[in-house]
C-alpha cells in the first residue's frame, strides 16, 4: 500500500466562462478549497463569508496561486 497521495490534477479550464459563488470560503476547509479549485479551472469567482479580514486573506491567497483575485462579499 502506497502512502503517497495521488498527484494534484492539472487545471483544464473546465469552468472558463462560468461564474461560481462559494460561501464560507474564508477558512482553510472545504469552502476555500472549492473556491481555489474553481479559480484554477478558470471560473469567475465570488467568495463570501462573515469574517471580513479572513475573507480578504483568502482572496489574496487565491490570487497569489491563480493570478486572478476573486470578488468578495461579506
N, C-alpha and C positions, 0 to 999 in steps of 0.2 A: 504494500500500500504506500503510495507516494504522499509525502507531506507538503509537496509544492503546490501552491494554489494554481488554478488554471490561469493562462495569460489573460490580461485585460483586453477585451476586444477593441480593435481599431475602429474609429469613427467611420461611418459610411454615408453620412449625410442623409440619414433616414427621415429626419424631421425638418429638412430645409424647406422653407416656405410655410412652415406651420408655426402657430403660436401656442405656447404651453404656459399654463398658470399652475404654480406649485405653492401650496400653503404649508405652513410650519417648516419653512426652509432655512431658518436661521441657525439651527443647531448643527450637529455632526451626524445626524441619523438619516433615516430614510428620505425625508423631505429634501434635505440638502443633497443627498446622493442622486436622487431623481432629477433635481434641478441641474446639477452639474452634468449628468449624462445627457440630458435633453440639450443643453448648450453645446456639448461636444458633438452632438448629432445635427447641429445646425439650426435648432429652433430659436425663434424669437421668444425671449423668456421674461415672464413677470413672476417674481417671487414675493411672498408675503409672510409676515409673522408679526407678533405683538411686541417683540424685543427689537426696538429700532436700532440700537447700536450693533447688536449681533447680526441683524439682517444686513446692515451695511457692510459688516466684515465678511459675511457670506458672499455678498455680491462682489466684493473685492477679490475674494479667493477664486470665485468662478471666472471673473475677468482675467485674473492672472494666469489661470490654467488654459482658458479657451480663447482669450483675446477679445471677447465680447462681454460687456458688463450688462447684466440683466436690469430691467426696471424693477423698482421695489415699491411695495405698498404696505403700510403699517395699519 
